[in-house]
């Protein structure tokens, strides 16, 4: 069982206009467990682009918190629409386990149809590369570089205010607040 104050990074993207925005903000929050926020980082990714993996790796490698970081949590497998994250590459290049958090089980048939329609069929391989989806309490997760039991323990430690881990929930609130001037939507 991990310590209650395990250092975790939660990442989420800001809202964006899929017809007009070329880039969107992503926010990362560093937490000790699910109780204390220790830092915030940000960058931009291309809407429906291919740079989310690279940008996340750069943020982590430059962060003063990297030496203590025990897990990276993502709100879904894609940021900025269909800018699909390669969790295997992030784990390989940072040495830090990755946990993808989802409220609902994804409709892969619908996602694949959308990617084909957008002429982004190559992203389907990245979606599949992320691996099996597991039920973890009231949410679903994908994992890389960590076993399911330890990932579930981290989820349990970090879910202090809702079913969504606090590092992701707070990243969502900050990203939404920066975009709209006040936070909106479900975290």
GIURHU-V175572 format. One record per backbone hydrogen bond with DSSP energy under -0.5 kcal/mol. CO is the residue of the C=O (numbers start at 0). NH is the residue of the N-H. If there is no record, write none. Layout:
co	nh
CO	NH
CO	NH
This chain:
co	nh
2	5
5	7
5	32
6	69
6	70
7	30
8	72
9	28
10	74
11	26
15	17
16	19
16	20
21	46
23	44
24	13
25	42
26	11
27	40
28	9
28	30
29	37
29	38
30	7
30	32
31	34
31	35
35	31
38	29
40	27
42	25
44	23
45	48
50	54
51	55
52	56
53	57
54	58
55	59
56	60
57	61
58	62
59	62
62	65
64	67
64	68
65	68
67	6
69	96
70	8
71	98
72	10
73	75
73	100
76	84
78	82
79	47
79	81
81	83
82	78
84	86
85	89
86	90
87	91
88	92
89	93
90	94
96	71
97	143
98	73
98	100
99	141
100	75
101	139
105	107
106	110
107	111
108	112
109	113
110	114
111	115
112	116
113	117
114	119
115	118
119	122
120	123
121	124
121	125
122	126
123	127
124	128
125	129
127	130
133	140
135	138
138	135
139	101
140	133
141	99
143	97
146	150
147	151
148	152
149	153
150	154
151	155
152	156
153	157
154	158
157	159
157	165
164	167
164	168
165	169
166	170
167	171
168	172
169	173
170	174
171	175
172	176
173	177
174	178
175	179
176	180
